[in-house]
Amino acid sequence: MSAAVKSLGVLAAAVHVLDPVERIPVVLLAGEQVTDPAMAEQITNPRCWEGEQPPVQPGKPSARKVKPA
C-alpha cells in the first residue's frame, strides 16, 4: 500500500512547471492537487491557487512581501 500524500493545494488554473527530478516541462491542469513541494514552489502567481492563497510549507518562511491593508 502507498502512504497517504498530503495535498499542498488545488490549482485554479493550468500552469507550466519543470519536473524537479527529470527537469522536463510539465503542465498541471486546473483542479489538480499539487503534492510535490518542489513543484508548488515554482507556482508563484497566487491566482493559480484556489482561494488565491499559495500553499505555505511548514518550517519554511514565505518569500512574498505582504502589502499593508
C-alpha positions in Angstrom: 0.0 0.0 0.0 1.2 3.5 -0.7 1.4 6.1 2.0 -1.1 8.9 2.1 0.3 12.0 0.3 -0.8 15.4 1.7 -2.0 17.9 -0.9 -0.4 21.3 -0.7 -3.2 23.0 -2.6 -5.5 22.8 -5.6 -4.9 24.6 -8.8 -7.4 27.1 -10.1 -5.6 27.5 -13.5 -3.3 25.5 -15.7 0.4 26.1 -15.0 3.7 25.1 -16.6 6.5 23.9 -14.3 9.6 21.8 -14.5 9.7 18.3 -13.1 12.1 18.6 -10.2 13.8 15.3 -10.9 13.9 15.0 -14.7 13.9 18.7 -15.4 11.4 18.4 -18.2 8.4 20.7 -18.7 5.1 19.6 -17.1 1.6 21.1 -17.5 -0.6 20.9 -14.4 -4.3 21.5 -15.1 -6.9 23.4 -13.1 -8.4 21.2 -10.4 -5.3 19.1 -9.9 -3.9 18.7 -6.4 -0.2 19.6 -6.0 1.6 17.3 -3.6 5.2 17.9 -4.5 6.7 20.9 -2.6 9.3 21.5 -5.4 6.6 21.9 -8.0 4.4 24.1 -5.7 7.4 26.4 -5.1 7.6 27.1 -8.8 4.0 28.4 -8.9 4.4 31.9 -7.8 1.2 33.6 -9.0 -1.4 33.4 -6.2 -4.2 33.5 -8.8 -3.2 30.0 -9.9 -4.3 28.5 -6.5 -7.9 28.0 -5.4 -8.7 30.7 -2.9 -5.7 32.7 -4.3 -3.6 31.5 -1.4 -0.3 29.8 -2.2 0.5 26.9 0.0 2.7 27.5 3.0 5.2 24.8 3.6 5.8 24.0 7.3 9.1 25.3 8.6 9.8 27.5 5.5 9.2 31.2 5.7 7.3 32.9 2.9 9.4 34.9 0.4 6.5 37.0 -0.5 6.1 40.5 0.8 2.8 41.3 2.3 1.2 44.6 1.4 -0.3 46.6 4.3 -4.1 46.9 4.3 
